[in-house]
Amino acid sequence: MAYFQIPLNLPHAATVTGRIVRLLEGERELQRLAEELLEPLLVYGVTQDYSASPVAYQTRDRAAERGRKMVESIAAAAVGHDRLGQCIRNLFECLELGEEGARLGLLAGENPDSMQRPR
């Protein structure tokens, strides 16, 4: 499966997670999970800290675990859609987990034929 591999970018991960929170409006439990995912990333969004320090990777790992749990819940609730799946893929790309993001994006409803997906 093709995927984008980009360097760790926690500020943009925070931005994408904010989009996910908005896309999940009306789905209380899922939106709560997205807000929990956003919590460790917020400081990076505010400070625009692009460092790849050990603390940044700990934050990445915590966010990835929360993201996986959220995607499982999205799939179980069958509320995924193309834009949401794209955001999930983008989030994991920002976490340097592009291959996993390509799979999780599909689970969250991304259209496999989307022009946004890598070929």
C-alpha positions in Angstrom: 0.0 0.0 0.0 1.4 3.4 -1.0 1.8 6.1 1.7 3.5 9.4 2.3 6.5 9.3 4.6 7.2 12.8 6.1 9.2 13.9 9.0 7.6 14.3 12.4 5.4 17.4 12.4 3.5 17.7 15.7 2.3 21.3 15.0 0.5 20.1 11.9 -0.7 17.0 13.7 -2.4 19.4 16.2 -4.0 21.3 13.3 -5.3 18.1 11.6 -6.6 16.7 14.9 -8.5 20.0 15.4 -10.2 19.3 12.0 -11.0 15.7 13.2 -12.7 17.2 16.3 -14.9 19.4 14.1 -15.7 16.6 11.7 -16.9 14.5 14.6 -19.4 17.1 15.9 -22.6 15.4 16.8 -20.8 12.1 17.7 -20.3 12.9 21.4 -18.1 9.9 22.4 -16.0 10.0 19.2 -15.6 13.8 19.6 -14.4 13.2 23.2 -11.8 10.7 21.9 -10.6 13.2 19.4 -10.3 15.9 22.1 -8.2 13.5 24.2 -6.0 12.9 21.1 -5.6 16.7 20.7 -4.6 17.3 24.3 -0.9 16.2 24.1 -0.5 17.9 20.7 -1.9 21.3 21.7 1.4 22.7 23.1 3.0 22.0 19.7 0.3 23.7 17.8 0.7 26.8 20.0 4.5 26.9 20.2 5.1 25.6 16.6 7.8 23.4 18.1 9.1 21.2 15.2 11.9 19.5 17.2 12.3 15.7 17.0 13.3 15.4 20.6 12.8 12.3 22.8 9.8 14.2 24.4 8.3 14.8 21.0 8.5 11.1 20.2 6.9 10.3 23.5 4.1 12.7 22.6 3.9 11.1 19.2 3.5 7.6 20.7 0.8 8.8 23.1 -1.1 10.5 20.3 -0.8 7.5 18.0 -2.2 5.2 20.6 -5.2 7.5 21.2 -5.6 7.8 17.4 -5.8 4.1 17.0 -8.4 3.8 19.7 -10.4 6.5 18.0 -10.3 4.9 14.6 -11.5 1.6 16.1 -14.4 3.4 17.6 -15.2 5.2 14.3 -15.2 1.9 12.5 -17.4 0.2 15.1 -19.9 3.1 15.0 -19.8 3.0 11.1 -19.6 6.8 10.9 -16.5 7.1 8.8 -16.4 9.1 5.6 -13.9 10.2 3.0 -12.9 13.5 4.6 -12.5 12.0 8.0 -10.4 9.1 6.7 -8.2 11.6 4.8 -7.6 13.5 8.1 -6.8 10.3 9.9 -4.2 9.4 7.2 -2.8 12.9 7.4 -2.5 12.8 11.1 -0.5 9.6 11.1 1.6 10.9 8.3 2.5 13.9 10.6 3.4 11.4 13.3 5.9 9.7 10.9 3.6 6.7 10.7 2.5 7.0 7.1 2.1 3.3 6.3 -0.2 2.8 9.3 -2.1 6.0 8.4 -2.8 4.7 5.0 -4.5 1.6 6.5 -6.3 3.5 9.3 -7.6 6.2 6.9 -9.4 3.5 5.0 -10.9 2.1 8.2 -12.2 5.6 9.0 -13.9 5.8 5.6 -11.4 7.3 3.2 -12.2 6.5 -0.4 -9.5 4.1 -1.7 -9.7 5.9 -5.1 -9.4 9.4 -3.6 -7.1 11.7 -5.6 -5.6 12.6 -2.2 -4.2 9.2 -1.6 -0.7 8.4 -2.7 -0.3 6.1 -5.7 
